[in-house]
Amino acid sequence: TAFVLLRNGKIFYRSPTQEYEFDTPYQLADTEISDGYGVFSEPEDALLYSVRDIRPGDVLVMASDGLFDNLQEYEIEQIVSEKMAQGAGAESIARELMERARAHSLDPNYVSPWAQEKGQSESGFIGGTLRKIGIKAVFGDGYRGGKPDDISVVAGIAQYLIPGTDLFLPI
């Protein structure tokens, strides 16, 4: 789970991913009805962010790991740029991001960000030890495939609010 702020079609800021370790994101669940499997978080465990440099036309995309595990950053930029050029709204941007991530998640040949990170994290203790003593080792070269997962996306487009009114200036 993370967010990106895009300005002029490029990622201007990306929050850190909220996870305990690779492939273990924060999870909110009702532990009384869950099967007890997994690592659960409380709402107060979430990281708080304040982004002060937001300008009209900036696009904020907040999403679960299902998006960021299956879309490369350049694809997020491409989709947002195309949708903004078409004059599409935030809902259309969020839907297209979700649909592309879903398609990639089911593609066994797509080299997803998740597969790339998995290839680097499969090293475990031995790989970590080698890195500490200065030996570069590549583990899991050749991982492919998306990561089937829940995909939640919310997008917003910053606008100017005319002071003293409920009206927004067009971008």
Secondary structure, DSSP 8 states (H G I E B T S, - for coil): -EEEEEETTEEEEE----EEETTEE--B--TTTS-S-S--B-GGGS---------TT-EEEEE-HHHHTTS-HHHHHHHHHHHHHTT--HHHHHHHHHHHHHHHHT-TT-B-HHHHHHHHHTTHHHHHHHHHTT-----STT--B-------EEEEE--EE-TTSS-EE--
